[in-house]
């Protein structure tokens, strides 16, 4: 899986990069069809924001998290991404389980 990390008003250090890669490596084990994850870190006064976008089974999945500490925001966004992917996976499996129901009509009605 390819992980793109970009920063807005922040320098991406090796520790930040390792933390993000370790968290997303766990997700990639559960969802091997994920090819790429784009993450953007934004630093504002007293706020660290992280936005993660990926494409999963033809649908764009985007999650956001923010906190005063960056590593807490990374943990939050990882949890939200895993929940969003599980929801998407559930929608896909539900489509396989829906069966088409043929409406019942009276084909053998007696002609007057």
N, C-alpha and C positions, 0 to 999 in steps of 0.2 A: 504494500500500500504506500502511496506517495502522500506525504504530508507537506503542505505549503504553509509556511508561517511568515506573516508580515506584521510589521509594527507601525503604528501611527503615533508619533510623539514618544516613541520608546525604542531603545536599542535592544535587539533580541540577543540575549546572552546565551552562553552554552547551557547554563542551568535551566533557563526557561525552555530552551529547545528540547533538552533531555526530558523535562517534566511532561511536556506536551506529547512527545513521542512515546513515552512510557504509558501514559494514560490511554492514548489512542491505539496502542498495540494490543491492549486488552480487548478493545471493541472490535478490532480487525479479526481477532480469533473467533468471535461470535458471528461476525458478518463478513465472510471471506469474499463476497462479491463487491465490497467497497474497493474502489480503485484509487480514489483521491479524496483528500480532505483539505479544504482551504480554511485557514484560521487567521483572523485579524485581531491583533491586540491594540487597544486604544487606551491611552492614559490621559485622564482628566484630573483636575484637583480633587483629591480624596476619593477617587473612583478608578478602578481598573476594570475595563470591559473586554470581553472576549466574544467574538462572533465566529461560529463554525458553520461552514456550508459544505454539503456533499451531495452526490447524486446516488440514490439507492433505488434500484429496480425501476428506473425511468422517472422517478420523482425527485425533485429538489427538496432536500431537508436542511433547514436552517434553524440553529438555536443560538441564543444569546445568554450571557451571564455576566454579572458584575458584582464586585465586592471591593472592600478597601485593600485587600491583599490579593495579589495576582494568583498565587498558588491556590487559594480558596476558590477564585473564579474559574480556574482551570478544572478543579474538581467538580464544581457545579455544572459547568458546561458539558463535562464528560457524562455526568449522570443524566442530564437532559437529553443529550444526543442518544444515549443508549435507550432511553424511554421513547424517544421519537422514532428510532429505528425499529424498536419492538412493536410500536403502534402500526407503522407502515407494513411490517412483516405480517401482522395480524390481519390487516386489511387485505393483503394479497392472498393469504390462506383462506380467508372468509369467502373470497370470490370463487375459489375452487370448490368450496363446499355447498354453494348455492346451486340448487337444482332447478331447472326450468320446469314450470308447472303448466301443463296444457289445460286451458280453460274447458270446462265441461259444457258441452252443448247437447241438446236433444237432436241427435241425427236421425233417430227412428221415430219421428212423429207420424202419426197416421194422417193421411190426407182426407179432408172432409168430402 
